[in-house]
Amino acid sequence: MSLLPLATESRRASCFSNLGQQTESSFRLRWDGLLWCAIVLAFFAGRPPVRAEDGNKQVKDALPVETVVQQMVLHNQQRAEEIGSYTSRRHYHIEYKGFPHSAEADLVVDMTCDGPSGRHFEVVSESGSGLLVHHVLMKLLETEAQGASHHTSNDLTPANYNFALIRSEIDDGRRMYVLQVEPKISRSLLYRGAIWVDAQDFAVARIEAQPAKNPSFWIHDTRIHHVYEKTGEFWLPELNKTESKVRLGGEAILTINYGDYRFLGAGADHPSVSGDQ
């Protein structure tokens, strides 16, 4: 379902002054903007179309939105306390097509999570554009590790968001509450859009959103698709796909496959589960 500004005003000024020269610095600044889009949902980015129930019956039979949110927050806290430590091998792929030239890169990392505030990354392999690897993907890992220690200000809670019930749906045989989420403050690392909350486990199963705050002059439209999968008793990220339209033409797509999960702590009683399709 958050981070530090990556492009300073001086770098922006330099980029504007050298725009006609298509320098590496201007290209890098564009990727700084893309990075912001990529990390908005790093902590929480689709799935086949869901089958909706009758529109009037959905909301009529649904729990009040306040109850859904209260139960979601409560269950999230319980799951965070019970899951313990776990690892996964993530596969990052980023592709850019447009001005001044197309590029792509891949990064494979082993991630270890020691609770909501602790994430550690070990790079397994990298390939493709060095600019994208070091100025987007590696910074994405650094920022996620730093942001994990300040997760409270970015959590999906009533302290940070307003919620409204849109409808309920049936997805793969499970009922979902679809909620509209709107940040109370237009702050980086928050987002606005819709979330799908599993009606049985009160866990977020899917997010379709945009950054609450435009991350960069260079980005004029960003769509984030984030999918969770139930692994044992826990809901963990399965896929994140972020698509950004870049000014002056161009499109960037970041895909994160969260790979295999292996539980090390309290969740070790549950088998390892693959997040890959």
C-alpha positions in Angstrom: 0.0 0.0 0.0 6.4 6.0 0.7 9.9 8.6 0.5 12.7 11.2 0.4 12.8 13.7 -2.5 15.3 12.5 -5.0 15.5 15.5 -7.3 16.7 18.8 -5.8 15.8 22.2 -7.2 19.3 22.8 -8.4 19.2 19.5 -10.4 15.9 20.6 -11.9 17.4 23.9 -12.9 20.3 22.2 -14.5 18.0 19.9 -16.3 16.0 22.7 -17.8 19.1 24.6 -18.9 20.5 21.5 -20.7 17.3 20.1 -22.0 18.1 20.7 -25.7 21.4 18.9 -25.2 19.8 15.6 -24.1 22.5 15.2 -21.4 22.7 12.2 -19.0 21.9 14.5 -16.1 18.5 15.4 -17.6 17.8 11.8 -18.4 18.7 10.9 -14.8 16.3 13.5 -13.4 13.5 12.0 -15.3 14.3 8.7 -13.7 14.3 10.4 -10.3 10.7 11.3 -11.0 9.9 7.7 -12.0 11.5 6.4 -8.9 9.1 8.3 -6.8 6.2 6.7 -8.6 7.7 3.3 -8.2 8.2 3.4 -4.4 4.8 4.8 -3.5 3.5 1.3 -2.9 6.7 -0.5 -2.1 5.4 -1.5 1.3 2.0 -2.6 0.7 1.5 -2.9 -7.4 -3.4 -7.0 -12.2 -5.6 -9.7 -11.7 -8.3 -11.0 -14.0 -11.5 -8.9 -14.1 -13.7 -9.6 -11.0 -17.4 -10.5 -11.1 -19.5 -7.9 -9.3 -22.8 -8.7 -7.5 -25.9 -6.7 -8.0 -25.0 -3.1 -7.4 -27.9 -2.3 -4.9 -27.5 -5.5 -3.0 -23.8 -5.1 -2.6 -23.8 -2.0 -0.5 -27.0 -2.9 1.3 -25.6 -6.1 2.6 -22.1 -4.8 3.2 -20.7 -3.9 6.6 -20.4 -0.1 7.3 -17.2 1.3 5.9 -16.0 2.2 9.4 -16.3 -1.4 10.5 -14.4 -2.7 7.5 -11.6 -0.2 8.0 -11.4 -0.9 11.8 -11.2 -4.6 11.2 -8.6 -4.2 8.4 -6.3 -2.2 10.7 -6.8 -4.6 13.6 -6.1 -7.7 11.4 -3.1 -6.0 9.8 -1.6 -5.4 13.3 -2.3 -9.0 14.3 -0.7 -10.4 11.2 2.3 -8.2 11.6 2.8 -9.5 15.1 2.3 -13.2 14.1 4.2 -13.4 10.8 7.8 -13.1 12.2 10.7 -13.0 9.8 10.5 -14.1 6.2 12.5 -13.9 3.0 11.7 -13.7 -0.7 13.6 -13.4 -4.0 12.3 -10.5 -5.9 12.7 -9.8 -9.6 12.6 -6.1 -10.7 12.3 -5.2 -14.4 12.1 -1.6 -15.7 11.6 -0.6 -19.3 11.6 2.9 -20.8 10.6 3.8 -24.3 11.0 7.4 -25.5 13.1 10.5 -25.4 16.2 10.7 -25.5 16.5 6.9 -26.0 15.0 3.6 -24.9 16.5 1.5 -22.1 15.7 -1.4 -19.8 17.2 -3.1 -16.8 16.8 -6.1 -14.4 17.6 -6.6 -10.8 17.3 -9.8 -8.7 17.5 -9.4 -4.9 17.0 -11.4 -1.8 14.8 -9.5 0.7 14.7 -10.3 4.4 11.9 -8.8 6.5 12.4 -8.7 10.2 9.0 -7.1 11.0 7.3 -3.9 9.8 10.4 -1.7 10.5 13.1 -3.9 9.2 13.9 -4.8 5.5 17.3 -5.9 4.2 18.3 -6.5 0.6 21.1 -8.5 -1.0 21.7 -8.1 -4.7 21.9 -11.4 -6.5 22.3 -10.1 -10.1 21.9 -7.1 -12.3 21.7 -6.5 -16.0 20.9 -3.8 -18.6 21.2 -0.1 -18.3 23.6 0.9 -15.6 21.7 4.3 -15.3 18.5 2.5 -14.5 20.0 0.0 -12.2 21.9 2.5 -10.0 19.6 5.6 -10.3 16.3 3.9 -10.1 16.3 0.2 -9.0 19.1 0.5 -6.4 17.7 3.7 -5.0 14.3 2.0 -4.8 15.8 -0.6 -2.5 17.6 2.0 -0.4 14.4 4.1 0.0 12.3 1.1 0.9 14.7 0.1 3.6 14.7 3.6 5.0 11.0 4.1 4.7 10.2 0.9 6.6 11.3 2.5 9.8 8.8 5.3 9.3 5.9 3.2 8.1 3.4 4.7 10.6 3.1 7.9 8.6 2.4 5.9 5.4 0.2 3.1 6.7 -3.3 2.5 5.4 -5.1 3.8 8.4 -7.8 6.5 9.3 -4.9 8.7 10.5 -3.6 9.0 6.9 -6.7 8.3 4.7 -10.4 8.9 4.3 -12.4 5.8 3.2 -15.6 5.3 1.4 -17.4 2.1 0.3 -17.9 1.8 -3.4 -19.3 -1.7 -3.8 -18.6 -5.3 -3.0 -17.5 -7.9 -5.5 -16.8 -11.6 -5.9 -13.2 -12.4 -7.0 -12.1 -16.0 -7.4 -14.9 -17.0 -5.1 -14.0 -14.6 -2.3 -16.1 -11.5 -1.5 -14.2 -8.2 -1.6 -15.1 -4.8 -0.3 -14.0 -2.1 -2.7 -13.1 1.1 -0.9 -12.2 4.5 -2.3 -9.2 5.9 -0.5 -8.2 9.5 -0.3 -5.2 10.8 1.6 -5.8 13.4 4.2 -2.6 15.2 3.2 -1.2 15.3 -0.3 2.1 13.8 0.7 4.7 11.8 -1.1 4.4 8.0 -0.6 0.6 8.2 -0.1 -1.8 7.5 -2.9 -5.4 7.9 -4.0 -7.5 5.3 -5.7 -9.3 2.0 -4.8 -8.5 -0.9 -2.6 -10.0 -4.4 -2.5 -10.4 -5.8 1.0 -11.1 -9.5 1.6 -14.3 -9.8 3.5 -13.2 -12.8 5.4 -9.7 -11.9 6.4 -10.0 -8.1 6.2 -6.8 -8.0 4.3 -6.0 -5.8 1.3 -5.9 -8.0 -1.8 -5.5 -5.4 -4.6 -4.7 -1.7 -5.1 -5.4 0.4 -8.1 -4.1 3.9 -7.5 -2.1 7.0 -8.4 0.4 8.9 -6.3 -1.3 11.5 -4.0 1.4 14.0 -5.1 2.8 14.4 -8.5 6.4 13.0 -8.0 8.1 15.0 -10.7 7.7 17.6 -13.4 8.7 14.9 -15.8 5.9 12.6 -14.9 2.3 13.6 -16.0 0.4 10.3 -15.3 1.2 7.3 -13.2 -1.0 4.1 -12.7 -0.1 1.7 -10.0 -1.4 -1.9 -9.9 -0.6 -3.9 -6.8 -1.8 -7.4 -6.1 -1.5 -9.5 -2.9 -1.7 -13.3 -2.6 -2.8 -15.3 0.4 0.3 -17.4 1.4 -0.7 -19.7 4.2 -2.4 -17.5 6.8 -0.9 -14.3 5.5 -1.5 -11.9 2.6 1.8 -10.8 1.0 2.7 -8.9 -2.2 2.6 -10.9 -5.4 2.9 -8.4 -8.2 3.5 -4.7 -8.6 3.2 -2.9 -11.9 3.7 0.8 -12.2 3.1 2.6 -15.5 4.2 6.2 -16.0 3.8 8.6 -18.9 6.8 10.8 -19.3 6.7 14.4 -20.6 8.2 15.0 -24.0 7.0 11.6 -25.0 7.8 8.2 -23.6 6.5 5.6 -21.2 8.1 3.7 -18.3 7.0 0.4 -16.9 8.3 -1.0 -13.6 7.4 -4.6 -12.7 8.1 -6.3 -9.4 7.5 -10.0 -9.1 7.9 -10.9 -5.4 8.8 -14.5 -5.9 9.0 -17.3 -3.3 8.3 -16.6 0.3 10.1 -18.5 3.1 9.1 -18.0 6.7 11.8 -17.9 9.3 10.1 -16.9 12.5 6.6 -17.4 13.9 5.2 -17.9 10.4 7.6 -20.8 9.8 4.9 -23.3 10.4 3.4 -22.3 7.1 5.0 -23.7 3.9 7.0 -21.5 1.5 4.8 -20.2 -1.2 5.6 -18.9 -4.7 4.3 -15.5 -5.7 5.2 -16.0 -9.3 2.6 -16.9 -11.9 
